[in-house]
Amino acid sequence: MKPGGPVSSLAAPVPGFQPVPPSLAYSWTALPLARRAERRCITSMSERREPLVSVVIPAYNEAARLRPSLEQILKHAAATGLDLEIILVDDGSSDDTAQVARRVVGDRLPLAVLRQEPNQGKAAAVRRGMLAARGRYVGFADADMSTPFAEIDRFLPVLATEADLAIGSRALADSDVQVPQPWYRALAGKAFGVFTHLVLLPGIRDSQCGFKFFRREVARDLFRRQRLTGWAFDAELLYLARRLGYRIAQIPVRWINDPQTKVSMLRAGPRMLLDVLRIRRLHRDLRPKRR
């Protein structure tokens, strides 16, 4: 698919809606008002057409932080015409996370809320959302949008032309860490990155940036194989992708630290290191695909 070309079409006419002439076909950078009306009409049906992009947001008790993150997505989609669905995975929240999402999004974009009970952790939440996603390109982003959603504009052309998955990186020369982590968290993160780079993923220095997008069929293949339940699941996905011969693009991103992050390096760090060491053993029988 060429960037800027038409990205979808209706398989069947929608009752009560006049189809849009080919001259008004849109790309991910422009969406005429007529196509927005078409999208609203279609999303009211039980079966919606395939969107260009699905974004999965894992969320646990995120009612306080979710509104500005969703507004980022909605504003970017409105400004660029990005054909998008949002999948919120409510990971056993005890607050109004799901209700906030429904109120903020309304009918402005297709929204699916998946509930997990009890809380199962980020890895399980992301996996469930990614396997449910219907977009041509599917990915996940953190609920705090530490990587601003507009960065997706760097990812889609790469996925359309040269990569099977594209991962955000805070460790490249062109990365822009606008609000850094406290020194102790930054040091722990760099140490984990070096360790993972040396023992599992040579050439990848930031496996943990929570902004990753995939071609849909690639995502389904990887997440069906993924086994870890802890925070090192990102590294596992990249190891699987390497072993299976998928093309990985590292994309420099803007990144803004959220001081309210829920990851405790003291508690999670040792398990993450052990999980990295487990990954090869978990997938020792994996054979590369012929490509």
C-alpha positions as CSV (number, residue, x, y, z in Angstrom):
1,M,0.0,0.0,0.0
2,K,1.4,3.4,-0.9
3,P,1.2,6.0,1.9
4,G,-1.6,8.5,1.2
5,G,-3.6,6.0,-0.9
6,P,-7.1,4.8,-0.1
7,V,-7.1,2.6,2.9
8,S,-10.5,0.9,3.0
9,S,-13.8,0.5,1.3
10,L,-17.3,-0.7,2.2
11,A,-18.1,-4.4,1.4
12,A,-21.8,-3.6,1.2
13,P,-23.9,-0.5,1.1
14,V,-25.0,0.9,4.5
15,P,-28.8,1.4,4.8
16,G,-29.7,5.0,4.8
17,F,-26.3,6.3,3.7
18,Q,-25.3,7.7,0.4
19,P,-21.9,6.2,-0.6
20,V,-19.0,8.7,-1.0
21,P,-17.8,9.2,-4.6
22,P,-14.2,7.9,-5.3
23,S,-13.0,11.4,-5.6
24,L,-13.6,11.8,-1.8
25,A,-11.5,8.7,-0.9
26,Y,-9.3,9.5,2.1
27,S,-5.9,8.6,3.4
28,W,-4.6,8.7,7.0
29,T,-3.8,12.4,6.5
30,A,-7.2,13.7,5.3
31,L,-10.8,12.7,6.0
32,P,-13.6,14.7,4.5
33,L,-16.7,15.4,6.5
34,A,-18.7,12.9,4.4
35,R,-16.4,10.0,5.4
36,R,-16.7,11.0,9.1
37,A,-20.5,10.7,8.7
38,E,-20.0,7.3,7.0
39,R,-17.9,6.2,9.9
40,R,-20.5,7.2,12.5
41,C,-23.1,5.3,10.6
42,I,-21.1,2.2,10.2
43,T,-20.0,2.1,13.9
44,S,-23.6,1.9,15.0
45,M,-23.9,-1.4,13.2
46,S,-23.2,-4.7,14.9
47,E,-20.5,-5.5,12.3
48,R,-18.2,-2.6,11.4
49,R,-15.7,-2.4,8.6
50,E,-12.0,-3.0,9.2
51,P,-10.3,0.2,10.5
52,L,-6.8,1.2,9.3
53,V,-5.5,1.2,12.9
54,S,-6.4,-0.3,16.3
55,V,-4.8,1.1,19.4
56,V,-5.0,-1.0,22.6
57,I,-4.8,0.8,26.0
58,P,-4.3,-1.4,29.0
59,A,-5.8,0.3,32.1
60,Y,-5.9,-0.5,35.8
61,N,-7.6,2.2,37.9
62,E,-6.8,4.9,35.4
63,A,-9.9,7.1,35.8
64,A,-7.8,10.1,36.9
65,R,-5.3,9.9,34.0
66,L,-7.3,8.5,31.1
67,R,-9.2,11.6,29.9
68,P,-6.3,13.6,28.6
69,S,-4.8,10.5,27.0
70,L,-8.0,9.8,25.1
71,E,-8.4,13.4,24.2
72,Q,-4.9,13.2,22.6
73,I,-6.1,10.3,20.4
74,L,-9.4,11.9,19.5
75,K,-7.8,15.2,18.6
76,H,-5.1,13.6,16.4
77,A,-7.7,11.4,14.6
78,A,-9.9,14.5,14.0
79,A,-7.0,16.6,12.7
80,T,-5.4,13.9,10.4
81,G,-8.4,11.7,9.5
82,L,-6.7,8.6,10.9
83,D,-9.2,5.7,10.6
84,L,-8.9,4.3,14.1
85,E,-10.6,2.2,16.7
86,I,-9.7,2.3,20.4
87,I,-9.7,-0.9,22.5
88,L,-9.5,-0.2,26.2
89,V,-8.7,-3.3,28.3
90,D,-10.0,-2.6,31.8
91,D,-7.8,-4.9,33.9
92,G,-10.0,-5.4,37.0
93,S,-10.3,-1.7,37.9
94,S,-12.1,-0.7,41.0
95,D,-12.7,2.9,39.9
96,D,-14.6,4.4,36.9
97,T,-12.0,3.7,34.3
98,A,-14.4,2.1,31.8
99,Q,-17.1,4.8,32.4
100,V,-14.6,7.6,31.9
101,A,-13.5,6.1,28.6
102,R,-17.1,5.8,27.3
103,R,-18.0,9.3,28.3
104,V,-14.9,10.8,26.7
105,V,-15.0,8.9,23.5
106,G,-18.7,8.9,23.0
107,D,-19.5,8.4,19.3
108,R,-16.4,10.2,18.1
109,L,-14.5,7.0,17.4
110,P,-15.2,3.3,17.6
111,L,-14.5,2.1,21.2
112,A,-14.4,-1.4,22.6
113,V,-14.1,-1.9,26.3
114,L,-12.9,-5.3,27.4
115,R,-13.1,-6.2,31.0
116,Q,-10.7,-8.5,32.8
117,E,-11.6,-9.9,36.3
118,P,-9.6,-10.0,38.5
119,N,-6.6,-7.9,37.7
120,Q,-4.1,-9.9,35.6
121,G,-1.4,-7.4,34.8
122,K,-0.3,-5.5,31.7
123,A,1.0,-8.4,29.7
124,A,-2.4,-10.2,29.8
125,A,-4.3,-7.0,29.2
126,V,-2.2,-6.1,26.1
127,R,-2.4,-9.6,24.8
128,R,-6.2,-9.7,25.1
129,G,-6.6,-6.4,23.3
130,M,-4.2,-7.2,20.6
131,L,-5.8,-10.5,19.7
132,A,-9.2,-8.7,19.6
133,A,-8.0,-5.8,17.4
134,R,-9.4,-5.6,13.8
135,G,-7.2,-2.9,12.3
136,R,-4.8,-3.4,9.4
137,Y,-2.1,-2.1,11.8
138,V,-2.5,-2.8,15.5
139,G,-0.5,-1.6,18.5
140,F,-0.6,-0.6,22.1
141,A,0.1,2.5,24.1
142,D,0.4,3.3,27.8
143,A,-2.6,4.9,29.5
144,D,-0.5,7.9,30.5
145,M,0.6,8.5,26.8
146,S,4.2,9.0,27.9
147,T,4.8,8.7,24.1
148,P,2.4,11.2,22.6
149,F,-0.1,9.5,20.3
150,A,0.8,11.8,17.4
151,E,4.1,9.9,17.1
152,I,2.1,7.2,15.3
153,D,2.6,9.3,12.1
154,R,6.2,8.1,12.1
155,F,5.1,4.4,12.4
156,L,2.5,3.9,9.7
157,P,4.6,4.7,6.6
158,V,7.3,2.3,7.9
159,L,4.7,-0.5,8.5
160,A,3.2,0.1,5.1
161,T,6.5,-0.2,3.2
162,E,9.3,-1.9,5.1
163,A,8.7,-3.4,8.5
164,D,6.4,-6.0,10.1
165,L,6.6,-4.3,13.5
166,A,7.7,-0.8,14.6
167,I,8.8,-0.1,18.1
168,G,9.3,3.2,19.8
169,S,12.7,3.9,21.2
170,R,14.0,6.4,23.7
171,A,17.6,5.4,23.1
172,L,18.3,6.5,19.5
173,A,20.1,9.6,18.5
174,D,16.9,11.3,17.3
175,S,14.8,10.3,20.3
176,D,13.5,13.3,22.3
177,V,13.1,12.6,26.0
178,Q,11.4,15.9,27.0
179,V,10.8,15.1,30.7
180,P,13.3,12.5,31.9
181,Q,12.8,9.9,34.7
182,P,14.3,10.4,38.1
183,W,18.0,9.4,38.0
184,Y,17.5,6.2,39.8
185,R,14.7,5.0,37.5
186,A,16.7,6.1,34.4
187,L,19.8,4.2,35.7
188,A,17.7,1.1,36.3
189,G,16.1,1.3,32.9
190,K,19.5,1.7,31.2
191,A,20.9,-1.2,33.1
192,F,18.0,-3.4,32.0
193,G,18.4,-2.2,28.4
194,V,22.1,-3.1,28.4
195,F,21.4,-6.5,30.0
196,T,18.7,-7.3,27.5
197,H,20.8,-6.0,24.6
198,L,23.7,-8.3,25.6
199,V,21.9,-11.5,26.5
200,L,18.8,-11.5,24.2
201,L,18.3,-8.7,21.8
202,P,21.5,-7.4,20.2
203,G,20.9,-4.2,18.4
204,I,17.9,-3.2,20.4
205,R,18.6,-0.9,23.4
206,D,15.1,0.0,24.4
207,S,12.7,-2.9,24.4
208,Q,10.4,-1.4,27.1
209,C,9.0,1.7,25.5
210,G,5.3,1.2,25.7
211,F,4.5,2.3,22.1
212,K,4.6,-0.5,19.6
213,F,2.7,-1.2,16.4
214,F,2.5,-4.3,14.2
215,R,0.9,-5.5,11.0
216,R,-2.2,-7.3,12.2
217,E,-1.2,-10.8,11.1
218,V,2.2,-10.4,12.7
219,A,0.7,-9.3,16.0
220,R,-1.6,-12.3,16.1
221,D,1.2,-14.7,15.4
222,L,3.4,-13.2,18.1
223,F,0.8,-12.7,20.8
224,R,-0.5,-16.2,20.4
225,R,3.0,-17.5,21.2
226,Q,3.8,-15.0,24.0
227,R,4.0,-16.7,27.4
228,L,5.4,-14.2,30.0
229,T,3.0,-12.5,32.4
230,G,5.4,-9.9,33.8
231,W,6.8,-6.6,32.6
232,A,9.4,-8.3,30.4
233,F,6.8,-9.4,27.9
234,D,8.0,-6.7,25.5
235,A,11.4,-8.3,25.3
236,E,9.7,-11.7,24.7
237,L,7.7,-10.3,21.8
238,L,10.9,-8.9,20.2
239,Y,12.8,-12.1,20.7
240,L,9.9,-14.1,19.0
241,A,9.8,-11.6,16.2
242,R,13.6,-12.0,15.6
243,R,13.4,-15.8,15.8
244,L,10.5,-15.9,13.3
245,G,12.3,-13.6,10.8
246,Y,10.0,-10.6,11.1
247,R,11.4,-7.2,10.2
248,I,11.7,-4.8,13.2
249,A,12.0,-1.1,12.8
250,Q,13.2,1.1,15.7
251,I,11.5,4.5,15.7
252,P,12.9,7.5,17.7
253,V,10.0,9.0,19.7
254,R,9.2,11.9,21.9
255,W,8.8,10.8,25.5
256,I,7.5,12.6,28.6
257,N,7.9,10.8,31.9
258,D,4.8,10.6,34.1
259,P,5.8,10.7,37.8
260,Q,2.7,8.7,38.6
261,T,4.0,5.6,36.9
262,K,2.9,2.4,38.5
263,V,6.0,0.3,37.8
264,S,8.2,-0.2,40.9
265,M,11.7,-1.0,39.7
266,L,12.5,-2.4,43.2
267,R,9.7,-4.9,43.0
268,A,9.6,-5.6,39.2
269,G,13.3,-5.3,38.4
270,P,14.6,-8.7,39.7
271,R,11.7,-10.6,38.1
272,M,12.3,-8.8,34.8
273,L,15.9,-9.9,34.7
274,L,15.0,-13.5,35.5
275,D,12.2,-13.4,32.9
276,V,14.7,-12.3,30.2
277,L,16.9,-15.3,31.1
278,R,13.8,-17.5,30.8
279,I,12.8,-16.4,27.4
280,R,15.2,-18.6,25.4
281,R,14.1,-21.6,27.4
282,L,10.4,-20.9,27.0
283,H,10.8,-20.9,23.2
284,R,13.7,-23.3,22.7
285,D,11.6,-25.4,20.3
286,L,10.7,-22.4,18.1
287,R,11.7,-22.8,14.5
288,P,12.2,-19.8,12.2
289,K,9.5,-19.4,9.5
290,R,10.3,-19.6,5.9
291,R,9.8,-16.1,4.5
